[in-house]
């Protein structure tokens, strides 16, 4: 492998001149620059990135911490893809690590990336468990402590609102309920996610707020706690049917839950949407291939992640965002065949 000294000899300049050409740290004549680049090409020279990073105290690397399970999550897969594209455009290397749900798992992963000399870290807080609020406090402490910028996704940090980007899950979950009420529905059932998860708690709150604001009493018989998967939606919907509580519409914590519920309704020969309207959450592409196609709430993943990455890059470069944007994002209701007015 060629060395910088060999490049300098081939170009007829000093080793320090080659270094300045590569780093762009001084005015160099165009002729000298061209001679150096010609020598680099002829010798197939590759700069020692690690040595340059140590000398500059920067590695041009951004760390990304995501929840484990990204290989099976369309949303997390899209998040990684967007982050990678934006990092590439910014000339940054993206280092990705996955974290389990264990206590302090995210905190430890962030510290590990900083120890590996990442210049900045983007952390997606999965918000699944009761540690959510404790984790938020620890993340705020970490922002004060770390020598590099940290931006947190999917978690509001009151002490550091300019270091976080989050979804308004309450508003997102009430949108389909508000729409169903406008379409004449008043007996609206809900399959919640696991209620030890912060996101599930917020989405249930959105469902309940919509009913309260419309003057509709909340019926506990119409609320079932499920999980995040097809089987949970199937079981939860069967529980609703076994209670024999009447409902003309059903909202679900996520799309997997809604698909499971659709299966249960069809097994009981309950037609969607003729007898029960159905709405999911996340707007998975598979919903277009079901019979009937299923309505859902779509979160603005691209805008959300782009804003988070731009916020991180602005902090890394010590600049302000060119266009101030809200750090709280809502979703859009995507209507398909599974909803009808009554």
C-alpha positions as CSV (number, residue, x, y, z in Angstrom):
1,X,0.0,0.0,0.0
2,X,1.4,3.4,-1.0
3,X,2.3,5.9,1.7
4,X,2.0,9.7,1.9
5,X,5.8,10.0,1.5
6,X,5.6,8.1,-1.8
7,X,2.9,10.4,-3.0
8,X,5.0,13.4,-2.1
9,X,8.0,12.1,-3.9
10,X,5.9,11.2,-7.0
11,X,4.3,14.7,-7.0
12,X,7.6,16.4,-6.3
13,X,6.3,18.2,-3.2
14,X,6.8,17.9,0.6
15,X,4.8,15.4,2.7
16,X,3.2,18.3,4.6
17,X,2.0,19.8,1.2
18,X,0.3,16.5,0.4
19,X,-1.4,16.6,3.9
20,X,-2.6,20.2,3.3
21,X,-4.0,19.3,-0.1
22,X,-5.9,16.3,1.4
23,X,-7.2,18.3,4.4
24,X,-7.9,21.5,2.5
25,X,-6.3,23.5,5.3
26,X,-4.2,25.9,3.3
27,X,-4.0,27.8,0.0
28,X,-2.3,25.5,-2.6
29,X,-1.8,26.4,-6.2
30,X,-3.9,24.6,-8.7
31,X,-0.9,23.1,-10.4
32,X,0.3,21.6,-7.1
33,X,-3.1,20.2,-6.3
34,X,-3.4,18.5,-9.7
35,X,0.1,17.0,-9.3
36,X,-0.8,15.6,-5.9
37,X,-4.1,14.2,-7.1
38,X,-2.4,12.7,-10.1
39,X,0.2,11.0,-7.9
40,X,-2.6,9.7,-5.6
41,X,-4.4,8.2,-8.5
42,X,-1.3,6.6,-10.0
43,X,-0.2,5.1,-6.7
44,X,-3.8,4.2,-5.6
45,X,-3.1,5.9,-2.3
46,X,-5.8,5.7,0.4
47,X,-5.5,8.1,3.3
48,X,-5.4,6.7,6.8
49,X,-8.9,7.7,8.0
50,X,-8.2,6.8,11.6
51,X,-5.0,8.8,11.8
52,X,-6.8,11.8,10.2
53,X,-9.6,11.5,12.8
54,X,-7.2,11.4,15.7
55,X,-5.4,14.5,14.4
56,X,-8.7,16.4,13.8
57,X,-10.4,15.0,17.0
58,X,-13.3,14.1,14.7
59,X,-14.3,10.9,12.9
60,X,-17.1,12.1,10.6
61,X,-19.2,9.4,12.2
62,X,-22.8,9.6,13.5
63,X,-24.1,7.0,15.8
64,X,-27.7,5.7,15.5
65,X,-29.3,3.7,18.4
66,X,-32.5,1.9,17.5
67,X,-34.7,-0.7,19.3
68,X,-33.9,-4.4,18.6
69,X,-36.2,-5.9,16.0
70,X,-35.5,-3.5,13.1
71,X,-35.3,-6.4,10.7
72,X,-39.0,-7.2,11.2
73,X,-40.2,-3.6,11.5
74,X,-41.1,-1.7,8.3
75,X,-41.1,1.5,10.2
76,X,-37.6,1.0,11.7
77,X,-36.3,-0.2,8.4
78,X,-37.5,3.0,6.8
79,X,-36.0,5.0,9.6
80,X,-32.5,3.4,9.0
81,X,-32.8,4.0,5.3
82,X,-33.6,7.7,5.7
83,X,-30.8,8.2,8.2
84,X,-28.3,6.4,5.9
85,X,-29.3,8.6,2.9
86,X,-29.1,11.8,4.9
87,X,-25.7,10.8,6.4
88,X,-24.4,10.0,3.0
89,X,-25.4,13.4,1.6
90,X,-23.7,15.1,4.6
91,X,-20.5,13.1,4.0
92,X,-20.9,11.2,7.3
93,X,-20.4,7.5,8.2
94,X,-23.4,6.0,10.0
95,X,-22.7,3.6,12.8
96,X,-25.8,1.7,13.9
97,X,-26.4,-0.3,17.1
98,X,-29.6,-2.0,18.3
99,X,-30.6,-2.0,22.0
100,X,-32.7,-4.4,24.0
101,X,-35.6,-3.3,26.3
102,X,-33.5,-3.7,29.5
103,X,-33.1,-0.9,31.9
104,X,-30.4,1.6,30.9
105,X,-29.8,-0.3,27.6
106,X,-30.2,2.8,25.5
107,X,-28.1,4.9,27.8
108,X,-25.3,2.4,27.7
109,X,-25.5,2.1,23.9
110,X,-25.2,5.9,23.6
111,X,-22.2,5.9,25.8
112,X,-20.6,3.1,23.9
113,X,-21.0,5.0,20.6
114,X,-19.4,8.1,22.2
115,X,-16.5,5.9,23.5
116,X,-16.0,4.8,19.9
117,X,-15.5,8.4,18.9
118,X,-18.8,9.1,17.2
119,X,-19.1,12.9,16.6
120,X,-22.8,12.9,17.4
121,X,-25.6,10.4,18.3
122,X,-29.2,10.0,17.2
123,X,-31.3,7.8,19.6
124,X,-34.7,6.4,19.0
125,X,-36.4,5.9,22.3
126,X,-38.7,2.9,21.9
127,X,-41.0,4.3,24.7
128,X,-42.3,0.8,25.3
129,X,-42.1,0.4,29.1
130,X,-42.7,2.2,32.3
131,X,-39.0,3.2,32.3
132,X,-40.1,5.8,29.7
133,X,-40.2,8.8,32.1
134,X,-37.2,7.7,34.0
135,X,-35.3,7.2,30.8
136,X,-36.3,10.7,29.7
137,X,-34.7,12.2,32.8
138,X,-31.6,10.1,32.3
139,X,-31.4,11.2,28.7
140,X,-31.7,14.9,29.7
141,X,-28.8,14.3,32.2
142,X,-26.8,12.7,29.4
143,X,-27.3,15.7,27.1
144,X,-25.8,17.9,29.8
145,X,-22.9,15.5,30.3
146,X,-21.8,14.3,26.8
147,X,-19.0,16.0,24.9
148,X,-20.9,15.5,21.6
149,X,-24.5,16.4,20.5
150,X,-27.3,13.9,21.3
151,X,-30.8,14.2,19.6
152,X,-33.6,11.9,20.9
153,X,-36.5,10.7,18.7
154,X,-39.9,9.6,20.0
155,X,-39.5,11.2,23.4
156,X,-40.3,14.7,24.6
157,X,-37.6,16.1,27.0
158,X,-39.0,19.2,28.9
159,X,-35.5,20.2,29.9
160,X,-34.1,20.0,26.4
161,X,-37.0,20.6,23.9
162,X,-34.4,21.5,21.2
163,X,-32.7,18.1,21.5
164,X,-35.8,16.0,20.8
165,X,-38.3,15.1,18.1
166,X,-41.5,13.3,19.0
167,X,-44.9,12.1,17.7
168,X,-48.1,13.4,19.2
169,X,-49.6,9.9,19.7
170,X,-52.6,11.3,21.6
171,X,-53.7,13.4,18.6
172,X,-52.8,10.7,16.1
173,X,-55.0,8.2,17.9
174,X,-58.0,10.5,18.3
175,X,-58.1,11.3,14.5
176,X,-59.8,8.0,13.5
177,X,-62.2,8.2,16.4
178,X,-63.2,11.8,15.5
179,X,-63.8,10.7,11.9
180,X,-65.9,7.8,12.9
181,X,-68.0,10.0,15.1
182,X,-68.5,12.4,12.2
183,X,-69.7,9.4,10.2
184,X,-72.4,8.7,12.8
185,X,-70.7,6.1,14.9
186,X,-71.1,6.3,18.7
187,X,-70.4,2.7,19.7
188,X,-66.7,2.6,19.0
189,X,-64.5,-0.2,20.4
190,X,-60.8,0.0,20.9
191,X,-58.0,-2.6,21.0
192,X,-55.1,-1.1,23.0
193,X,-51.5,-2.1,22.9
194,X,-49.8,-3.4,26.1
195,X,-50.6,-0.7,28.6
196,X,-47.2,-0.9,30.3
197,X,-46.0,0.8,27.1
198,X,-46.0,4.6,27.0
199,X,-47.1,4.7,23.3
200,X,-50.0,2.4,24.1
201,X,-51.0,4.6,27.0
202,X,-50.9,7.8,24.9
203,X,-53.0,6.2,22.1
204,X,-55.6,5.0,24.5
205,X,-55.8,8.5,25.9
206,X,-56.4,9.9,22.4
207,X,-59.3,7.4,21.9
208,X,-60.8,8.4,25.3
209,X,-60.4,12.1,24.7
210,X,-62.3,11.9,21.4
211,X,-65.2,10.2,23.0
212,X,-65.3,12.6,26.0
213,X,-65.2,15.7,23.8
214,X,-68.1,14.3,21.7
215,X,-70.1,13.6,24.9
216,X,-70.0,9.9,24.5
217,X,-69.6,7.8,27.7
218,X,-66.5,5.6,27.8
219,X,-67.7,2.0,28.1
220,X,-65.0,-0.3,29.7
221,X,-66.6,-3.3,27.9
222,X,-65.5,-1.8,24.6
223,X,-61.8,-1.5,25.5
224,X,-59.5,-4.6,25.4
225,X,-55.8,-4.6,26.0
226,X,-53.9,-6.6,23.4
227,X,-50.3,-6.8,22.3
228,X,-48.5,-5.5,19.1
229,X,-49.0,-8.6,16.9
230,X,-51.6,-10.4,14.7
231,X,-52.4,-13.0,17.4
232,X,-53.0,-10.3,20.0
233,X,-55.5,-8.5,17.7
234,X,-57.3,-11.7,16.9
235,X,-57.6,-12.7,20.6
236,X,-58.6,-9.2,21.7
237,X,-61.3,-9.0,19.1
238,X,-62.6,-12.4,20.2
239,X,-62.8,-11.0,23.7
240,X,-64.9,-8.1,22.6
241,X,-67.3,-10.4,20.8
242,X,-67.6,-12.7,23.7
243,X,-68.6,-9.8,25.9
244,X,-71.6,-9.3,23.6
245,X,-71.1,-5.5,23.8
246,X,-72.5,-3.8,20.7
247,X,-70.1,-1.8,18.5
248,X,-70.3,-0.5,15.0
249,X,-66.6,0.5,14.7
250,X,-63.3,-0.7,16.0
251,X,-60.0,1.2,16.3
252,X,-56.7,-0.6,16.9
253,X,-53.3,0.2,18.4
254,X,-51.5,-0.7,15.2
255,X,-52.0,-2.4,11.9
256,X,-50.9,-5.8,13.0
257,X,-53.6,-5.7,15.7
258,X,-56.1,-4.5,13.1
259,X,-55.3,-7.4,10.7
260,X,-55.8,-9.9,13.5
261,X,-59.1,-8.2,14.4
262,X,-60.2,-8.4,10.8
263,X,-59.5,-12.1,10.8
264,X,-61.6,-12.6,14.0
265,X,-64.5,-10.6,12.6
266,X,-64.5,-12.6,9.4
267,X,-64.4,-15.9,11.3
268,X,-67.6,-14.7,13.1
269,X,-69.1,-13.7,9.7
270,X,-69.2,-10.1,10.7
271,X,-68.8,-8.0,7.5
272,X,-66.4,-5.1,7.4
273,X,-67.4,-2.4,6.9
274,X,-71.1,-3.3,6.5
275,X,-71.4,-4.2,10.1
276,X,-68.2,-3.0,11.7
277,X,-65.9,-0.3,10.5
278,X,-62.2,-0.9,11.1
279,X,-59.2,1.4,11.4
280,X,-55.6,0.5,12.2
281,X,-52.5,2.6,12.9
282,X,-49.1,2.9,11.1
283,X,-50.4,2.5,7.5
284,X,-48.5,-0.7,6.6
285,X,-48.3,-1.3,2.8
286,X,-50.0,-4.7,3.3
287,X,-53.3,-3.0,4.1
288,X,-53.8,-2.3,0.4
289,X,-53.8,-6.0,-0.3
290,X,-56.4,-7.1,2.2
291,X,-60.1,-7.7,1.5
292,X,-61.4,-5.2,2.3
293,X,-58.5,-2.8,2.2
294,X,-58.0,-1.4,5.7
295,X,-58.0,2.3,6.8
296,X,-55.2,3.5,9.0
297,X,-53.2,6.4,10.5
298,X,-50.0,7.2,8.7
299,X,-47.2,8.7,10.7
300,X,-45.0,11.2,8.8
301,X,-41.8,9.0,9.1
302,X,-39.8,10.8,6.4
303,X,-40.4,14.3,7.7
304,X,-39.9,13.1,11.3
305,X,-36.5,11.4,10.7
306,X,-35.3,14.1,8.3
307,X,-36.0,16.8,10.9
308,X,-34.2,14.8,13.6
309,X,-31.1,14.3,11.4
310,X,-31.1,17.9,10.3
311,X,-31.3,19.0,14.0
312,X,-28.4,16.7,14.9
313,X,-26.3,18.0,12.0
314,X,-27.0,21.6,12.9
315,X,-25.8,20.9,16.4
316,X,-22.8,19.1,15.1
317,X,-21.9,22.0,12.9
318,X,-23.0,24.6,15.5
319,X,-25.5,26.2,13.2
320,X,-29.2,26.8,13.3
321,X,-31.7,25.0,11.2
322,X,-32.3,27.1,8.0
323,X,-36.1,26.7,8.4
324,X,-37.4,26.4,11.9
325,X,-39.8,23.5,12.1
326,X,-42.0,22.0,14.9
327,X,-40.4,19.1,16.7
328,X,-43.8,17.5,17.3
329,X,-45.3,15.5,14.5
330,X,-48.8,14.2,13.9
331,X,-50.1,11.7,11.4
332,X,-52.7,11.6,8.6
333,X,-55.8,9.4,8.3
334,X,-55.7,7.2,5.2
335,X,-59.2,6.0,4.3
336,X,-59.8,2.8,2.5
337,X,-62.7,0.3,2.1
338,X,-63.0,-0.7,5.8
339,X,-65.0,2.4,6.9
340,X,-68.5,3.5,6.1
341,X,-71.0,6.0,7.5
342,X,-74.1,4.9,9.3
